[in-house]
């Protein structure tokens, strides 16, 4: 991906570290806007389940989804030209939702820290656009020209669907042309063919800045959900293992009896 981007016109590749404030200040210098599209690398499952990675580690979701956002906010405040931060997050306002719990369990609380990072932006005083996309991939056959694009402002809920990388990338750039998308939380999904739009332009023209009061923090609820999920997983695993052991004993006993009769 980096190799592809570096070959595009008017693109300058600069190496940096979003978890380091000084690096962020250098990266943001002279920029009109920040597209914060970063996310943590998927960790080994056991690392997250057993909390093997400290929250202070640069690879932890807290560092990537929370500390890095604060760094970008601080850097943007020092750069007079920087007028907006566009941040991709996810659907994380339901701490007990199945996929939220699963991602938190296996991804060092990625959903939890994504939401806390959103709140940093809302409280920062910096102009922001938060985009909560569906399941992003580059393989779906759904095309934007099929009139499938849908947006909900104010962090509104839409059924989760697959969305193309190109759709969300275009949305991040397009929203910079609409002043009304400042201080706005957008949910971006696809709908049935013909029930949406073929471009984001008519949708962006109608969105409004956030007006509802978002929960100040959901960290405790996210952690509780992950702990409950881990307990259920441990119980389920124990039942499976117990059943496997019992089955093995039964099979062994049957084999022993058959051998004894011979």
C-alpha positions as CSV (number, residue, x, y, z in Angstrom):
1,X,0.0,0.0,0.0
2,X,2.8,2.5,0.9
3,X,4.5,1.7,-2.4
4,X,1.3,2.4,-4.3
5,X,0.6,5.6,-2.5
6,X,4.2,6.9,-3.0
7,X,3.7,6.7,-6.8
8,X,0.6,8.9,-6.8
9,X,0.9,12.5,-8.0
10,X,1.4,15.2,-5.4
11,X,2.1,12.6,-2.7
12,X,5.1,13.0,-0.3
13,X,5.8,10.0,1.9
14,X,7.2,10.9,5.3
15,X,8.0,8.4,7.9
16,X,6.6,9.1,11.4
17,X,5.2,7.7,14.6
18,X,1.7,8.7,15.7
19,X,2.4,7.5,19.2
20,X,5.2,10.1,19.5
21,X,4.2,13.7,20.0
22,X,7.3,15.3,18.5
23,X,7.0,13.1,15.4
24,X,3.3,14.2,15.0
25,X,4.3,17.8,15.2
26,X,6.8,17.3,12.3
27,X,4.3,15.3,10.3
28,X,1.5,17.9,10.7
29,X,3.7,20.9,9.9
30,X,2.3,22.7,6.9
31,X,-0.7,20.5,6.5
32,X,-4.3,21.7,5.9
33,X,-5.9,18.6,7.4
34,X,-5.1,15.3,9.0
35,X,-6.6,12.0,7.9
36,X,-6.1,9.7,10.9
37,X,-6.6,6.4,9.2
38,X,-4.2,4.4,11.4
39,X,-5.1,1.4,13.6
40,X,-3.3,-1.2,15.7
41,X,-1.8,-4.3,14.1
42,X,-3.8,-7.4,14.9
43,X,-2.1,-9.1,17.9
44,X,-1.7,-12.8,18.6
45,X,-4.9,-14.0,20.3
46,X,-3.3,-15.2,23.5
47,X,-1.5,-11.9,23.9
48,X,-4.8,-10.0,24.3
49,X,-6.7,-12.7,26.1
50,X,-4.1,-12.9,28.8
51,X,-3.2,-9.2,28.8
52,X,0.4,-9.9,27.9
53,X,0.9,-6.5,26.3
54,X,1.1,-3.4,28.7
55,X,-1.1,-0.5,27.8
56,X,2.0,1.7,27.7
57,X,3.4,-0.4,24.8
58,X,3.4,1.6,21.5
59,X,1.7,-1.4,19.8
60,X,-1.2,-1.5,22.3
61,X,-4.6,-0.3,21.2
62,X,-4.5,2.4,23.9
63,X,-1.3,3.9,22.4
64,X,-2.6,3.7,18.8
65,X,-6.3,4.6,19.2
66,X,-6.1,7.0,22.1
67,X,-2.6,8.4,22.9
68,X,-1.9,8.9,19.2
69,X,-5.2,10.9,18.8
70,X,-4.2,13.2,21.6
71,X,-0.8,13.7,19.9
72,X,-2.5,14.6,16.7
73,X,-4.8,17.0,18.4
74,X,-1.9,18.7,20.2
75,X,0.0,18.9,16.9
76,X,-3.0,20.3,15.0
77,X,-3.4,23.0,17.6
78,X,0.1,24.2,17.0
79,X,-0.2,24.2,13.2
80,X,-2.3,27.2,12.2
81,X,-3.0,25.9,8.7
82,X,-4.5,22.6,10.0
83,X,-8.3,23.0,9.9
84,X,-9.6,19.5,10.4
85,X,-8.9,16.0,11.7
86,X,-10.7,13.2,10.0
87,X,-10.7,10.0,12.0
88,X,-11.8,6.5,11.0
89,X,-13.0,4.5,14.0
90,X,-15.8,2.0,14.2
91,X,-19.1,1.0,15.7
92,X,-18.1,1.0,19.4
93,X,-21.0,2.6,21.3
94,X,-22.4,-0.8,22.2
95,X,-19.9,-2.4,24.6
96,X,-21.9,-5.7,25.0
97,X,-22.5,-6.2,21.2
98,X,-21.0,-9.6,20.1
99,X,-18.4,-8.3,17.6
100,X,-17.4,-5.4,19.9
101,X,-16.7,-7.9,22.8
102,X,-14.9,-10.2,20.4
103,X,-12.6,-7.5,19.0
104,X,-11.9,-6.1,22.5
105,X,-11.0,-9.6,23.7
106,X,-8.7,-10.4,20.7
107,X,-7.5,-6.9,20.0
108,X,-6.2,-5.4,23.2
109,X,-9.5,-3.5,23.8
110,X,-9.3,-1.9,20.3
111,X,-13.0,-0.9,20.2
112,X,-12.9,0.6,23.7
113,X,-9.9,2.8,23.0
114,X,-11.3,3.8,19.6
115,X,-14.3,5.2,21.4
116,X,-12.2,7.0,24.0
117,X,-10.2,8.5,21.1
118,X,-13.4,9.8,19.6
119,X,-14.2,11.5,22.9
120,X,-10.8,13.2,22.8
121,X,-11.7,14.8,19.5
122,X,-15.2,15.9,20.6
123,X,-13.7,17.6,23.7
124,X,-10.7,19.0,22.0
125,X,-12.1,22.1,20.4
126,X,-10.5,21.1,17.1
127,X,-12.7,20.7,14.0
128,X,-13.2,17.0,13.4
129,X,-15.1,14.5,11.3
130,X,-15.4,11.0,12.8
131,X,-16.3,8.3,10.3
132,X,-17.6,4.9,11.5
133,X,-17.5,2.6,8.5
134,X,-18.8,-0.9,8.0
135,X,-16.6,-3.9,7.5
136,X,-13.9,-2.5,5.2
137,X,-12.5,-4.7,2.4
138,X,-11.4,-4.5,-1.2
139,X,-13.1,-7.6,-2.5
140,X,-16.8,-6.9,-2.3
141,X,-18.6,-6.7,-5.7
142,X,-20.8,-3.8,-4.5
143,X,-20.0,-0.7,-6.5
144,X,-20.7,2.9,-5.6
145,X,-22.5,3.5,-8.9
146,X,-25.1,1.0,-7.9
147,X,-26.6,3.6,-5.6
148,X,-25.8,1.8,-2.4
149,X,-24.0,4.6,-0.3
150,X,-25.7,5.6,2.9
151,X,-24.7,7.9,5.8
152,X,-26.1,8.7,9.2
153,X,-25.0,11.8,11.1
154,X,-24.9,12.3,14.8
155,X,-23.4,8.8,15.2
156,X,-26.7,7.3,14.1
157,X,-27.1,3.6,13.7
158,X,-27.2,1.7,10.4
159,X,-27.1,-2.0,9.8
160,X,-23.5,-3.2,9.5
161,X,-22.5,-4.1,5.9
162,X,-19.3,-4.5,3.9
163,X,-17.9,-1.3,2.4
164,X,-15.1,-0.9,0.0
165,X,-11.8,0.7,1.0
166,X,-12.1,3.1,-2.0
167,X,-15.5,4.2,-0.8
168,X,-14.3,5.2,2.7
169,X,-11.1,6.7,1.3
170,X,-13.2,8.9,-1.0
171,X,-15.5,9.8,1.9
172,X,-12.6,11.0,4.1
173,X,-11.4,13.3,1.3
174,X,-14.8,14.5,0.2
175,X,-15.9,15.6,3.7
176,X,-13.2,18.2,3.7
177,X,-15.1,20.1,1.0
178,X,-18.2,20.4,3.2
179,X,-18.0,22.9,6.2
180,X,-21.1,21.3,7.7
181,X,-19.2,18.1,8.3
182,X,-17.1,19.8,10.9
183,X,-17.6,18.3,14.4
184,X,-19.7,15.5,12.9
185,X,-19.8,11.8,13.6
186,X,-20.8,9.9,10.4
187,X,-21.8,6.2,10.1
188,X,-21.1,4.9,6.6
189,X,-22.7,1.7,5.3
190,X,-24.1,0.3,2.1
191,X,-27.8,-0.4,1.5
192,X,-29.7,-2.4,-1.0
193,X,-29.1,-1.4,-4.6
194,X,-31.1,1.6,-5.7
195,X,-31.9,2.7,-2.1
196,X,-28.8,4.7,-1.5
197,X,-26.7,7.2,-3.5
198,X,-24.1,6.8,-6.2
199,X,-21.8,9.4,-4.6
200,X,-21.5,10.9,-1.1
201,X,-22.0,14.4,-2.4
202,X,-25.8,14.6,-1.8
203,X,-25.5,12.8,1.5
204,X,-22.7,15.1,2.8
205,X,-24.6,18.2,1.8
206,X,-27.4,17.3,4.3
207,X,-25.4,16.1,7.3
208,X,-25.4,18.2,10.5
209,X,-22.8,18.6,13.3
210,X,-23.2,16.4,16.4
211,X,-26.0,17.6,18.6
212,X,-26.6,14.6,21.0
213,X,-24.6,14.0,24.1
214,X,-22.3,11.1,23.6
215,X,-21.4,9.1,26.7
216,X,-18.3,10.7,28.2
217,X,-16.6,7.4,28.6
218,X,-17.5,3.7,27.9
219,X,-14.2,2.2,29.0
220,X,-15.5,0.5,32.2
221,X,-18.4,-1.0,30.2
222,X,-16.1,-2.2,27.4
223,X,-13.7,-3.8,29.9
224,X,-16.7,-5.5,31.8
225,X,-18.0,-6.8,28.5
226,X,-14.6,-8.2,27.5
227,X,-14.1,-9.8,31.0
228,X,-17.6,-11.4,30.7
229,X,-16.8,-12.6,27.2
230,X,-13.5,-14.1,28.4
231,X,-15.3,-15.9,31.2
232,X,-17.9,-17.3,28.9
233,X,-15.2,-18.4,26.5
234,X,-13.3,-20.1,29.3
235,X,-16.4,-21.9,30.5
236,X,-17.3,-23.0,27.0
237,X,-13.7,-24.3,26.5
238,X,-13.8,-26.1,29.8
239,X,-17.1,-27.8,28.8
240,X,-15.6,-28.9,25.5
241,X,-12.4,-30.2,27.1
242,X,-14.3,-32.0,29.8
243,X,-16.5,-33.6,27.1
244,X,-13.5,-34.5,25.1
245,X,-11.8,-36.1,28.1
246,X,-15.0,-38.1,29.0
247,X,-15.3,-39.2,25.4
248,X,-11.7,-40.3,25.3
249,X,-12.1,-42.3,28.5
250,X,-15.2,-44.0,27.2
251,X,-13.5,-44.9,23.9
252,X,-10.5,-46.2,25.7
253,X,-12.6,-48.2,28.1
254,X,-14.5,-49.7,25.1
255,X,-11.3,-50.6,23.3
256,X,-9.8,-52.1,26.5
257,X,-12.9,-54.4,26.8
258,X,-12.7,-55.5,23.2
259,X,-9.0,-56.2,23.6
260,X,-9.6,-58.1,26.8
261,X,-12.2,-60.4,25.1
262,X,-9.8,-61.5,22.4
